[in-house]
Amino acid sequence: MCLLLLITLSLLAQLVVGGPSGIPREACDTLIPGRGVDQKVLPHMFQFNLMRQTENGTLEKVVTYIPGEIYTGRFYANDTKSSNIFCKGFIIVAKYKNKLMNIVDAGFLKPGPGARYNLSNCYPPNAGIMHIDYEKKSTILFRWRAPPASAGNINFRFTCEQHEDFFFANKDGATLKPDPSASVEDSLVTVPPEGFTTVNSSIPKSSCGISLLILLTLVAVMWF
């Protein structure tokens, strides 16, 4: 009974964070929100770049990555002064081999104070970033750490939601290839599957009430 309640509350928590504060976890692969109609053609009003800092402090666009390096990503409107080019909600993910990037010590970095996004509801969380409010956004800046070269090509994809019933889903942002100078022999260490544990998974009865209390508090905070 305790396990059933835990599962129910976990699912409820995921549903609560959908909409204005993110998208449901089940949308992480398709990048399609649970509402509205997808606009199949993305107008040429958005740009998506990955950049690195040069020796003189400027940023330059890159098409390759060096393992372990941190890059600055920029998703922005061509005309930031236009009131008609914006995203209210969004999600950006990095994929390799057609799946969410789940490589240890790589991926999106947690934003600093004042950012208008956070790590995603996906698994692992640093596989993507998503909005935390439903205000208009014309520019989104983020940081991303590159994986070992053996990961191969990394494809960034995004969804931009302009209104509750109007969005552009699962669009191609950019693709980075391993830099020719990088060794492809480095081994990949991936994040264990969600829910995987080597510890005895039984839940002591004494911890059930505490776990339920924590989950209820989490749901209450998200709801209000």
N, CA, C and O of each residue as an XYZ file, in Angstrom:
896
protein
N       0.836     -1.207      0.000
C       0.000      0.000      0.000
C       0.868      1.254      0.000
O       0.597      2.220     -0.712
N       1.917      1.212      0.816
C       2.828      2.361      0.883
C       3.484      2.616     -0.461
O       3.592      3.760     -0.902
N       3.934      1.519     -1.128
C       4.590      1.659     -2.428
C       3.628      2.231     -3.455
O       4.023      3.058     -4.276
N       2.371      1.802     -3.420
C       1.368      2.318     -4.353
C       1.161      3.808     -4.168
O       1.047      4.544     -5.148
N       1.109      4.263     -2.923
C       0.938      5.684     -2.645
C       2.136      6.486     -3.125
O       1.982      7.587     -3.653
N       3.324      5.935     -2.943
C       4.543      6.625     -3.404
C       4.530      6.801     -4.918
O       4.847      7.873     -5.432
N       4.159      5.734     -5.626
C       4.107      5.804     -7.086
C       3.073      6.820     -7.536
O       3.333      7.613     -8.441
N       1.895      6.804     -6.908
C       0.820      7.736     -7.265
C       1.252      9.180     -7.072
O       1.025     10.026     -7.937
N       1.877      9.458     -5.930
C       2.312     10.829     -5.657
C       3.432     11.256     -6.582
O       3.503     12.427     -6.954
N       4.314     10.339     -6.967
C       5.389     10.664     -7.900
C       4.821     11.057     -9.245
O       5.267     12.031     -9.852
N       3.821     10.292     -9.724
C       3.190     10.620    -11.003
C       2.483     11.965    -10.924
O       2.522     12.747    -11.874
N       1.839     12.234     -9.795
C       1.152     13.505     -9.612
C       2.131     14.655     -9.651
O       1.845     15.699    -10.237
N       3.283     14.475     -9.033
C       4.298     15.529     -9.028
C       4.767     15.828    -10.437
O       5.001     16.988    -10.775
N       4.911     14.785    -11.283
C       5.336     15.001    -12.656
C       4.288     15.765    -13.436
O       4.625     16.614    -14.262
N       3.019     15.476    -13.187
C       1.954     16.174    -13.906
C       1.888     17.636    -13.503
O       1.615     18.500    -14.336
N       2.136     17.916    -12.234
C       2.041     19.288    -11.748
C       3.070     20.181    -12.416
O       2.793     21.348    -12.693
N       4.279     19.633    -12.683
C       5.329     20.480    -13.241
C       5.153     20.688    -14.738
O       5.958     21.400    -15.338
N       4.157     20.113    -15.360
C       3.901     20.372    -16.759
C       3.303     21.757    -16.945
O       2.890     22.402    -15.981
N       3.261     22.211    -18.205
C       2.661     23.519    -18.485
C       3.607     24.658    -18.188
O       4.749     24.642    -18.646
N       3.159     25.654    -17.430
C       3.957     26.856    -17.209
C       5.321     26.613    -16.591
O       6.223     27.427    -16.788
N       5.510     25.527    -15.853
C       6.799     25.299    -15.208
C       7.580     24.155    -15.836
O       8.492     23.620    -15.205
N       7.250     23.772    -17.046
C       7.974     22.704    -17.715
C       7.027     21.832    -18.513
O       5.859     22.175    -18.697
N       7.538     20.688    -18.992
C       6.692     19.747    -19.711
C       6.728     18.418    -18.976
O       7.686     18.144    -18.254
N       5.703     17.584    -19.144
C       5.696     16.281    -18.487
C       6.879     15.433    -18.947
O       7.346     15.576    -20.077
N       7.357     14.562    -18.082
C       8.525     13.746    -18.410
C       8.287     12.876    -19.636
O       9.215     12.620    -20.404
N       7.054     12.420    -19.826
C       6.789     11.550    -20.963
C       6.997     12.258    -22.304
O       7.041     11.605    -23.347
N       7.126     13.580    -22.283
C       7.342     14.333    -23.520
C       8.830     14.537    -23.821
O       9.168     15.188    -24.809
N       9.717     13.997    -22.994
C      11.149     14.238    -23.176
C      11.683     13.662    -24.488
O      12.586     14.241    -25.092
N      11.139     12.535    -24.933
C      11.615     11.926    -26.171
C      11.013     12.590    -27.401
O      11.724     12.884    -28.362
N       9.709     12.825    -27.375
C       9.035     13.396    -28.541
C       9.140     14.915    -28.577
O       9.039     15.529    -29.639
N       9.343     15.519    -27.397
C       9.383     16.984    -27.257
C       8.060     17.626    -27.667
O       8.032     18.785    -28.080
N       6.988     16.889    -27.557
C       5.662     17.412    -27.902
C       4.882     17.667    -26.618
O       4.637     16.730    -25.858
N       4.489     18.907    -26.359
C       3.703     19.216    -25.160
C       2.374     18.466    -25.177
O       1.917     18.007    -26.224
N       1.775     18.353    -24.021
C       0.525     17.612    -23.930
C      -0.692     18.433    -24.284
O      -1.797     18.108    -23.849
N      -0.524     19.484    -25.059
C      -1.652     20.324    -25.441
C      -1.281     21.074    -26.715
O      -0.107     21.152    -27.076
N      -2.271     21.617    -27.385
C      -2.020     22.459    -28.553
C      -1.791     21.674    -29.831
O      -1.875     20.446    -29.855
N      -1.498     22.417    -30.898
C      -1.296     21.865    -32.237
C       0.103     22.221    -32.717
O       0.524     23.376    -32.642
N       0.817     21.215    -33.212
C       2.174     21.436    -33.703
C       2.144     22.163    -35.047
O       1.403     21.782    -35.954
N       2.947     23.199    -35.161
C       3.127     23.891    -36.437
C       4.306     23.225    -37.140
O       5.442     23.325    -36.677
N       4.045     22.555    -38.245
C       5.048     21.690    -38.858
C       6.264     22.439    -39.392
O       7.370     21.898    -39.406
N       6.068     23.658    -39.824
C       7.170     24.409    -40.435
C       7.615     25.519    -39.492
O       6.814     26.365    -39.093
N       8.875     25.511    -39.145
C       9.422     26.533    -38.261
C       9.883     27.724    -39.086
O      10.777     27.577    -39.920
N       9.305     28.887    -38.879
C       9.741     30.073    -39.624
C      11.211     30.389    -39.333
O      11.741     30.031    -38.282
N      11.844     31.055    -40.272
C      13.256     31.405    -40.096
C      13.363     32.632    -39.190
O      13.894     33.671    -39.583
N      12.852     32.486    -37.981
C      12.896     33.612    -37.065
C      13.664     33.255    -35.788
O      13.784     34.070    -34.873
N      14.186     32.013    -35.744
C      14.993     31.596    -34.607
C      16.361     31.103    -35.084
O      16.488     30.547    -36.175
N      17.367     31.315    -34.256
C      18.711     30.817    -34.529
C      19.180     30.009    -33.322
O      18.798     30.293    -32.186
N      20.004     29.010    -33.576
C      20.519     28.153    -32.511
C      22.008     27.957    -32.751
O      22.403     27.392    -33.771
N      22.840     28.422    -31.817
C      24.288     28.326    -31.967
C      24.929     27.756    -30.708
O      24.456     27.995    -29.597
N      26.000     27.007    -30.890
C      26.899     26.630    -29.807
C      28.194     27.393    -30.039
O      28.708     27.428    -31.157
N      28.720     28.002    -28.987
C      29.889     28.867    -29.136
C      30.937     28.556    -28.069
O      30.620     28.038    -26.998
N      32.175     28.880    -28.380
C      33.248     28.764    -27.400
C      33.913     30.118    -27.241
O      33.859     30.966    -28.132
N      34.539     30.303    -26.090
C      35.210     31.567    -25.816
C      36.625     31.527    -26.378
O      37.374     30.584    -26.124
N      36.986     32.551    -27.139
C      38.314     32.629    -27.730
C      39.303     33.239    -26.731
O      38.924     33.653    -25.635
N      40.563     33.285    -27.127
C      41.604     33.817    -26.250
C      41.392     35.288    -25.923
O      41.779     35.749    -24.849
N      40.779     36.027    -26.844
C      40.544     37.452    -26.586
C      39.196     37.721    -25.914
O      38.779     38.870    -25.772
N      38.516     36.632    -25.499
C      37.291     36.797    -24.725
C      36.011     36.842    -25.525
O      34.932     36.916    -24.937
N      36.087     36.802    -26.833
C      34.879     36.831    -27.662
C      34.341     35.408    -27.848
O      35.031     34.427    -27.571
N      33.107     35.319    -28.317
C      32.480     34.028    -28.565
C      32.428     33.757    -30.058
O      32.067     34.635    -30.841
N      32.789     32.538    -30.453
C      32.706     32.165    -31.860
C      31.936     30.863    -32.008
O      32.031     29.970    -31.165
N      31.177     30.766    -33.083
C      30.352     29.593    -33.339
C      31.228     28.373    -33.606
O      32.277     28.480    -34.242
N      30.790     27.211    -33.115
C      31.541     25.974    -33.333
C      30.650     24.934    -33.998
O      29.426     24.984    -33.880
N      31.268     24.004    -34.688
C      30.556     22.872    -35.286
C      31.155     21.561    -34.793
O      30.652     20.486    -35.120
N      32.235     21.644    -34.003
C      32.836     20.462    -33.395
C      32.996     20.704    -31.896
O      32.940     21.845    -31.439
N      33.193     19.637    -31.139
C      33.387     19.776    -29.703
C      34.660     19.059    -29.256
O      35.073     18.060    -29.845
N      35.266     19.593    -28.205
C      36.415     18.976    -27.559
C      35.940     18.399    -26.230
O      35.339     19.125    -25.437
N      36.186     17.129    -25.962
C      35.689     16.495    -24.735
C      36.048     17.293    -23.472
O      37.186     17.725    -23.291
N      35.048     17.470    -22.614
C      35.262     18.159    -21.350
C      35.165     19.664    -21.419
O      35.064     20.321    -20.383
N      35.194     20.231    -22.622
C      35.100     21.684    -22.765
C      33.668     22.141    -22.495
O      32.710     21.405    -22.734
N      33.544     23.363    -21.995
C      32.228     23.953    -21.738
C      31.915     24.972    -22.824
O      32.716     25.863    -23.107
N      30.751     24.831    -23.422
C      30.331     25.705    -24.507
C      29.106     26.514    -24.087
O      28.315     26.092    -23.244
N      28.976     27.672    -24.692
C      27.818     28.524    -24.462
C      26.814     28.323    -25.587
O      27.153     28.456    -26.763
N      25.583     28.003    -25.224
C      24.533     27.842    -26.219
C      23.642     29.072    -26.249
O      23.402     29.713    -25.226
N      23.167     29.384    -27.424
C      22.290     30.552    -27.574
C      21.152     30.210    -28.527
O      21.372     29.905    -29.699
N      19.939     30.268    -28.003
C      18.733     30.083    -28.802
C      18.006     31.419    -28.787
O      17.587     31.877    -27.724
N      17.849     32.048    -29.937
C      17.371     33.422    -29.927
C      16.576     33.764    -31.184
O      16.676     33.099    -32.215
N      15.791     34.820    -31.057
C      15.005     35.331    -32.184
C      15.886     36.208    -33.065
O      16.747     36.939    -32.576
N      15.658     36.122    -34.366
C      16.428     36.949    -35.308
C      16.257     38.434    -35.013
O      17.207     39.214    -35.089
N      15.042     38.801    -34.681
C      14.729     40.193    -34.379
C      14.235     40.277    -32.943
O      13.048     40.095    -32.675
N      15.156     40.553    -32.020
C      14.795     40.568    -30.599
C      13.891     41.738    -30.239
O      13.328     41.765    -29.145
N      13.742     42.708    -31.144
C      12.883     43.859    -30.882
C      11.434     43.604    -31.272
O      10.542     44.365    -30.899
N      11.202     42.531    -32.024
C       9.850     42.225    -32.459
C       9.069     41.605    -31.308
O       9.583     40.747    -30.591
N       7.841     42.037    -31.138
C       6.999     41.506    -30.066
C       6.317     40.210    -30.476
O       5.632     39.589    -29.663
N       6.498     39.786    -31.748
C       5.827     38.594    -32.252
C       6.746     37.383    -32.349
O       6.303     36.300    -32.731
N       8.024     37.554    -32.007
C       8.978     36.449    -32.089
C       9.442     36.117    -30.681
O      10.239     36.849    -30.094
N       8.946     35.018    -30.141
C       9.249     34.681    -28.751
C       8.867     33.232    -28.473
O       8.190     32.585    -29.273
N       9.310     32.744    -27.335
C       8.855     31.480    -26.774
C       8.378     31.760    -25.358
O       9.061     32.431    -24.583
N       7.221     31.251    -25.031
C       6.796     31.299    -23.631
C       7.317     30.072    -22.890
O       7.890     30.175    -21.806
N       7.105     28.924    -23.497
C       7.641     27.692    -22.946
C       8.640     27.094    -23.921
O       8.548     27.326    -25.126
N       9.592     26.329    -23.411
C      10.556     25.691    -24.302
C      11.213     24.510    -23.594
O      11.206     24.417    -22.366
N      11.771     23.626    -24.383
C      12.670     22.590    -23.893
C      13.747     22.388    -24.938
O      13.463     22.364    -26.136
N      14.981     22.243    -24.488
C      16.126     21.975    -25.358
C      16.814     20.734    -24.806
O      17.103     20.667    -23.611
N      17.077     19.756    -25.658
C      17.763     18.541    -25.218
C      18.944     18.249    -26.141
O      18.996     18.716    -27.279
N      19.890     17.466    -25.621
C      21.010     16.979    -26.416
C      20.850     15.475    -26.568
O      20.603     14.770    -25.590
N      20.992     14.981    -27.803
C      20.839     13.557    -28.065
C      22.059     12.997    -28.781
O      22.728     13.693    -29.545
N      22.331     11.734    -28.517
C      23.327     11.000    -29.293
C      22.778      9.608    -29.544
O      22.125      9.017    -28.684
N      23.049      9.098    -30.721
C      22.516      7.790    -31.112
C      20.999      7.723    -30.908
O      20.455      6.703    -30.485
N      20.332      8.840    -31.222
C      18.869      8.951    -31.180
C      18.275      8.760    -29.790
O      17.115      8.364    -29.671
N      19.041      9.030    -28.741
C      18.492      8.967    -27.390
C      19.045     10.126    -26.575
O      20.058     10.726    -26.935
N      18.368     10.434    -25.468
C      18.821     11.520    -24.618
C      20.224     11.247    -24.113
O      20.551     10.122    -23.734
N      21.050     12.280    -24.110
C      22.429     12.111    -23.677
C      22.473     11.802    -22.183
O      22.050     12.614    -21.360
N      22.977     10.645    -21.847
C      23.004     10.192    -20.447
C      24.429      9.860    -20.007
O      24.669      8.843    -19.356
N      25.362     10.726    -20.369
C      26.777     10.483    -20.130
C      27.231     11.212    -18.869
O      26.959     12.400    -18.693
N      27.922     10.490    -18.003
C      28.400     11.066    -16.745
C      29.385     12.200    -17.023
O      30.207     12.116    -17.936
N      29.287     13.266    -16.220
C      30.186     14.431    -16.311
C      30.083     15.145    -17.649
O      31.064     15.715    -18.126
N      28.920     15.117    -18.249
C      28.688     15.849    -19.502
C      27.232     16.281    -19.520
O      26.400     15.740    -18.792
N      26.932     17.281    -20.375
C      25.546     17.725    -20.504
C      25.353     19.168    -20.077
O      26.322     19.904    -19.888
N      24.102     19.568    -19.927
C      23.765     20.938    -19.557
C      24.164     21.203    -18.107
O      24.010     20.346    -17.237
N      24.678     22.405    -17.867
C      25.084     22.791    -16.523
C      23.937     23.529    -15.835
O      23.175     24.252    -16.476
N      23.829     23.339    -14.544
C      22.777     23.997    -13.772
C      22.955     25.508    -13.861
O      24.066     26.004    -13.672
N      21.890     26.248    -14.143
C      22.014     27.704    -14.307
C      22.241     28.410    -12.977
O      21.974     27.870    -11.903
N      22.736     29.624    -13.085
C      22.944     30.438    -11.899
C      21.683     31.184    -11.504
O      20.646     31.041    -12.152
N      21.763     31.987    -10.434
C      20.606     32.759     -9.963
C      20.085     33.706    -11.051
O      20.865     34.296    -11.799
N      18.781     33.840    -11.126
C      18.177     34.764    -12.083
C      17.882     34.177    -13.446
O      17.256     34.836    -14.276
N      18.319     32.948    -13.698
C      18.051     32.329    -15.001
C      16.569     32.013    -15.146
O      15.876     31.780    -14.156
N      16.094     32.007    -16.374
C      14.676     31.757    -16.632
C      14.454     30.321    -17.103
O      13.477     30.025    -17.791
N      15.362     29.449    -16.729
C      15.211     28.038    -17.047
C      15.890     27.219    -15.958
O      16.599     27.753    -15.104
N      15.661     25.928    -16.005
C      16.327     25.026    -15.087
C      16.596     23.721    -15.816
O      16.164     23.542    -16.954
N      17.306     22.810    -15.164
C      17.495     21.500    -15.768
C      16.135     20.840    -15.962
O      15.175     21.159    -15.261
N      16.061     19.930    -16.909
C      14.787     19.392    -17.355
C      14.172     18.407    -16.370
O      14.797     18.001    -15.390
N      12.915     18.032    -16.662
C      12.231     16.966    -15.932
C      12.633     15.590    -16.458
O      12.155     14.566    -15.971
N      13.520     15.577    -17.463
C      13.898     14.328    -18.119
C      14.855     13.531    -17.240
O      15.245     13.980    -16.162
N      15.229     12.348    -17.712
C      16.222     11.546    -16.998
C      17.356     11.218    -17.948
O      17.123     10.638    -19.008
N      18.591     11.579    -17.585
C      18.938     12.383    -16.406
C      18.564     13.854    -16.626
O      18.409     14.282    -17.770
N      18.417     14.631    -15.550
C      17.990     16.032    -15.690
C      18.900     16.868    -16.578
O      18.419     17.752    -17.287
N      20.226     16.605    -16.555
C      21.141     17.435    -17.343
C      21.153     17.056    -18.817
O      21.994     17.538    -19.575
N      20.219     16.192    -19.231
C      20.069     15.899    -20.654
C      19.378     17.045    -21.376
O      19.403     17.108    -22.605
N      18.756     17.961    -20.615
C      18.052     19.064    -21.251
C      17.779     20.189    -20.275
O      18.059     20.080    -19.081
N      17.227     21.271    -20.800
C      16.795     22.407    -19.987
C      15.390     22.793    -20.418
O      14.987     22.520    -21.549
N      14.641     23.429    -19.521
C      13.291     23.860    -19.846
C      12.915     25.102    -19.048
O      13.573     25.454    -18.069
N      11.855     25.750    -19.480
C      11.424     27.008    -18.864
C      10.931     26.798    -17.439
O      10.524     25.699    -17.063
N      10.974     27.875    -16.652
C      10.427     27.829    -15.297
C       9.322     28.866    -15.117
O       8.729     28.962    -14.043
N       9.047     29.633    -16.155
C       7.916     30.559    -16.121
C       7.302     30.612    -17.510
O       7.858     30.049    -18.453
N       6.180     31.273    -17.646
C       5.471     31.303    -18.921
C       5.442     32.713    -19.509
O       4.494     33.096    -20.194
N       6.492     33.470    -19.229
C       6.629     34.805    -19.811
C       7.326     34.706    -21.165
O       7.965     33.699    -21.467
N       7.201     35.747    -21.972
C       7.824     35.762    -23.292
C       9.353     35.804    -23.165
O       9.901     36.531    -22.337
N      10.023     35.011    -24.003
C      11.485     34.966    -24.015
C      11.963     35.060    -25.461
O      11.492     34.310    -26.316
N      12.876     35.957    -25.738
C      13.415     36.084    -27.096
C      14.854     35.580    -27.182
O      15.367     35.371    -28.281
N      15.513     35.382    -26.040
C      16.881     34.870    -26.016
C      17.053     33.925    -24.824
O      16.644     34.235    -23.705
N      17.661     32.777    -25.083
C      17.939     31.803    -24.032
C      19.417     31.436    -24.110
O      19.876     30.927    -25.132
N      20.155     31.688    -23.051
C      21.579     31.357    -22.981
C      21.778     30.212    -21.996
O      21.145     30.185    -20.941
N      22.642     29.278    -22.328
C      22.907     28.155    -21.433
C      24.348     27.682    -21.605
O      25.033     28.070    -22.551
N      24.794     26.839    -20.679
C      26.134     26.257    -20.769
C      26.025     24.735    -20.853
O      25.147     24.124    -20.245
N      26.936     24.143    -21.618
C      26.882     22.706    -21.887
C      28.298     22.137    -21.919
O      29.185     22.685    -22.573
N      28.497     21.029    -21.204
C      29.810     20.387    -21.169
C      29.834     19.219    -22.152
O      28.934     18.380    -22.154
N      30.873     19.175    -22.985
C      30.968     18.159    -24.031
C      31.379     16.796    -23.469
O      32.149     16.725    -22.511
N      30.867     15.719    -24.062
C      31.183     14.356    -23.628
C      32.473     13.855    -24.284
O      33.070     14.581    -25.079
N      32.920     12.626    -23.970
C      34.043     12.035    -24.697
C      33.722     11.919    -26.185
O      32.559     11.826    -26.577
N      34.770     11.925    -27.003
C      34.583     11.894    -28.457
C      33.893     10.614    -28.915
O      33.266     10.595    -29.974
N      34.002      9.558    -28.137
C      33.375      8.298    -28.529
C      31.852      8.374    -28.533
O      31.188      7.455    -29.012
N      31.294      9.462    -28.002
C      29.835      9.654    -28.076
C      29.390      9.926    -29.503
O      28.228      9.716    -29.852
N      30.329     10.400    -30.334
C      29.976     10.692    -31.717
C      29.257     12.025    -31.857
O      29.464     12.933    -31.053
N      28.423     12.141    -32.866
C      27.707     13.393    -33.127
C      26.654     13.648    -32.041
O      25.957     12.731    -31.606
N      26.555     14.897    -31.619
C      25.559     15.316    -30.640
C      24.569     16.247    -31.335
O      24.951     17.259    -31.922
N      23.305     15.888    -31.257
C      22.258     16.670    -31.915
C      21.405     17.391    -30.872
O      20.846     16.765    -29.971
N      21.314     18.700    -31.003
C      20.481     19.509    -30.111
C      19.128     19.720    -30.779
O      19.050     20.138    -31.935
N      18.062     19.427    -30.036
C      16.718     19.602    -30.551
C      15.907     20.423    -29.557
O      16.203     20.441    -28.362
N      14.881     21.101    -30.064
C      14.129     21.994    -29.187
C      12.666     22.053    -29.578
O      12.277     21.720    -30.697
N      11.874     22.486    -28.616
C      10.468     22.821    -28.836
C      10.237     24.213    -28.292
O      10.650     24.524    -27.175
N       9.582     25.046    -29.068
C       9.239     26.412    -28.672
C       7.716     26.526    -28.642
O       7.050     26.321    -29.656
N       7.178     26.853    -27.479
C       5.729     27.015    -27.340
C       5.421     28.506    -27.219
O       5.826     29.159    -26.257
N       4.696     29.037    -28.210
C       4.370     30.456    -28.197
C       3.056     30.723    -27.465
O       2.895     31.769    -26.836
N       2.126     29.785    -27.545
C       0.850     29.894    -26.844
C       0.446     28.491    -26.418
O       1.069     27.514    -26.832
N      -0.577     28.384    -25.606
C      -1.010     27.082    -25.133
C      -1.453     26.173    -26.271
O      -1.406     24.951    -26.135
N      -1.882     26.748    -27.390
C      -2.359     25.940    -28.500
C      -1.525     26.141    -29.767
O      -2.000     25.879    -30.872
N      -0.286     26.604    -29.607
C       0.514     26.948    -30.779
C       1.984     26.732    -30.433
O       2.534     27.446    -29.595
N       2.629     25.744    -31.079
C       4.026     25.484    -30.768
C       4.750     24.873    -31.965
O       4.130     24.385    -32.910
N       6.071     24.914    -31.895
C       6.945     24.292    -32.886
C       7.703     23.186    -32.152
O       8.497     23.476    -31.258
N       7.471     21.925    -32.516
C       7.967     20.812    -31.704
C       9.087     20.036    -32.372
O       9.080     19.810    -33.582
N      10.060     19.628    -31.543
C      11.122     18.709    -31.931
C      11.869     19.182    -33.181
O      12.041     18.431    -34.141
N      12.307     20.435    -33.149
C      13.018     21.001    -34.290
C      14.532     20.829    -34.118
O      15.040     20.732    -33.001
N      15.225     20.795    -35.239
C      16.672     20.604    -35.239
C      17.368     21.916    -34.906
O      17.200     22.910    -35.612
N      18.152     21.918    -33.826
C      18.861     23.131    -33.430
C      20.254     23.197    -34.009
O      20.572     24.126    -34.751
N      21.089     22.230    -33.686
C      22.468     22.194    -34.165
C      23.015     20.796    -33.940
O      22.515     20.049    -33.098
N      24.048     20.448    -34.700
C      24.734     19.175    -34.523
C      26.225     19.432    -34.384
O      26.833     20.084    -35.232
N      26.811     18.916    -33.309
C      28.250     19.039    -33.086
C      28.914     17.687    -33.315
O      28.424     16.654    -32.860
N      30.041     17.711    -34.030
C      30.828     16.509    -34.258
C      32.075     16.548    -33.372
O      32.527     17.631    -33.002
N      32.639     15.388    -33.027
C      33.880     15.401    -32.246
C      34.983     16.114    -33.019
O      35.103     15.950    -34.233
N      35.781     16.901    -32.318
C      36.896     17.574    -32.963
C      37.889     16.527    -33.473
O      38.154     15.542    -32.784
N      38.441     16.730    -34.676
C      39.390     15.744    -35.237
C      40.574     15.455    -34.322
O      41.174     14.383    -34.399
N      40.909     16.405    -33.461
C      42.056     16.212    -32.572
C      41.717     15.356    -31.350
O      42.619     14.939    -30.623
N      40.435     15.091    -31.116
C      40.005     14.367    -29.918
C      40.145     12.863    -30.113
O      39.893     12.345    -31.201
N      40.543     12.170    -29.061
C      40.678     10.720    -29.103
C      39.315     10.072    -28.995
O      38.527     10.416    -28.114
N      39.031      9.129    -29.893
C      37.741      8.441    -29.859
C      37.821      7.168    -29.020
O      36.863      6.397    -28.959
N      38.959      6.952    -28.380
C      39.143      5.742    -27.587
C      38.696      5.928    -26.138
O      38.639      4.964    -25.374
N      38.381      7.166    -25.761
C      37.920      7.405    -24.395
C      36.609      6.653    -24.161
O      35.702      6.705    -24.992
N      36.515      5.975    -23.059
C      35.312      5.185    -22.776
C      34.196      6.081    -22.255
O      34.440      7.073    -21.567
N      32.975      5.709    -22.598
C      31.802      6.435    -22.120
C      31.318      5.816    -20.816
O      31.204      4.596    -20.698
N      31.037      6.662    -19.851
C      30.422      6.208    -18.613
C      29.019      6.790    -18.594
O      28.852      8.008    -18.537
N      28.019      5.938    -18.639
C      26.643      6.421    -18.735
C      25.955      6.387    -17.379
O      26.344      5.643    -16.478
N      24.930      7.206    -17.261
C      24.123      7.258    -16.040
C      23.317      5.970    -15.943
O      22.741      5.543    -16.944
N      23.253      5.336    -14.774
C      22.459      4.104    -14.634
C      21.008      4.361    -15.009
O      20.525      5.484    -14.872
N      20.304      3.329    -15.483
C      18.883      3.485    -15.815
C      18.100      4.016    -14.620
O      18.434      3.738    -13.468
N      17.067      4.773    -14.909
C      16.269      5.360    -13.840
C      15.677      4.270    -12.945
O      15.118      3.285    -13.428
N      15.811      4.466    -11.644
C      15.284      3.504    -10.698
C      16.251      2.389    -10.352
O      15.980      1.580     -9.465
N      17.405      2.342    -11.062
C      18.378      1.279    -10.800
C      19.098      1.532     -9.486
O      19.498      2.659     -9.196
N      19.260      0.486     -8.697
C      19.990      0.613     -7.440
C      20.589     -0.727     -7.065
O      20.023     -1.778     -7.366
N      21.740     -0.686     -6.407
C      22.380     -1.912     -5.945
C      22.070     -2.156     -4.474
O      22.505     -3.155     -3.901
N      21.318     -1.244     -3.864
C      20.966     -1.358     -2.463
C      19.636     -2.074     -2.338
O      18.802     -1.996     -3.240
N      19.427     -2.767     -1.239
C      18.149     -3.435     -0.993
C      17.021     -2.435     -1.159
O      16.982     -1.416     -0.469
N      16.092     -2.726     -2.081
C      15.066     -1.751     -2.444
C      13.852     -1.784     -1.536
O      12.918     -1.008     -1.735
N      13.843     -2.672     -0.534
C      12.686     -2.723      0.357
C      12.603     -1.446      1.176
O      13.633     -0.883      1.548
N      11.389     -0.977      1.463
C      11.179      0.280      2.180
C      10.758     -0.017      3.610
O       9.681     -0.565      3.844
N      11.594      0.339      4.554
C      11.199      0.110      5.950
C       9.910      0.849      6.254
O       9.682      1.952      5.759
N       9.052      0.219      7.088
C       7.771      0.836      7.408
C       7.954      2.193      8.072
O       7.131      3.091      7.893
N       9.027      2.343      8.835
C       9.234      3.598      9.562
C       9.530      4.754      8.637
O       9.313      5.913      8.991
N      10.038      4.436      7.417
C      10.383      5.509      6.478
C       9.240      5.861      5.548
O       9.306      6.865      4.839
N       8.181      5.041      5.542
C       7.074      5.263      4.618
C       6.398      6.600      4.876
O       6.172      7.376      3.948
N       6.075      6.871      6.142
C       5.403      8.126      6.476
C       6.246      9.323      6.136
O       5.725     10.330      5.656
N       7.563      9.235      6.378
C       8.475     10.350      6.066
C       8.508     10.592      4.572
O       8.456     11.735      4.118
N       8.596      9.490      3.790
C       8.641      9.629      2.333
C       7.373     10.269      1.804
O       7.424     11.130      0.925
N       6.221      9.845      2.346
C       4.958     10.421      1.912
C       4.877     11.893      2.253
O       4.380     12.695      1.464
N       5.368     12.248      3.435
C       5.348     13.646      3.848
C       6.203     14.501      2.932
O       5.811     15.611      2.570
N       7.382     13.988      2.550
C       8.261     14.740      1.647
C       7.604     14.935      0.295
O       7.653     16.029     -0.267
N       6.989     13.886     -0.234
C       6.345     13.989     -1.540
C       5.147     14.924     -1.507
O       4.931     15.698     -2.440
N       4.377     14.855     -0.446
C       3.229     15.755     -0.320
C       3.686     17.201     -0.259
O       3.061     18.080     -0.853
N       4.771     17.449      0.454
C       5.316     18.820      0.536
C       5.769     19.283     -0.832
O       5.519     20.426     -1.216
N       6.441     18.401     -1.580
C       6.916     18.738     -2.921
C       5.768     19.095     -3.826
O       5.834     20.088     -4.550
N       4.704     18.294     -3.798
C       3.534     18.564     -4.642
C       2.895     19.890     -4.265
O       2.494     20.661     -5.137
N       2.800     20.157     -2.968
C       2.188     21.409     -2.508
C       2.980     22.616     -2.977
O       2.396     23.618     -3.391
N       4.309     22.531     -2.918
C       5.156     23.644     -3.356
C       4.984     23.884     -4.844
O       4.870     25.030     -5.279
N       4.962     22.798     -5.642
C       4.815     22.936     -7.089
C       3.447     23.494     -7.450
O       3.314     24.290     -8.380
N       2.421     23.064     -6.698
C       1.064     23.462     -7.030
C       0.846     24.936     -6.779
O       0.206     25.608     -7.589
N       1.359     25.458     -5.682
C       1.099     26.837     -5.315
C       2.210     27.750     -5.767
O       2.149     28.958     -5.537
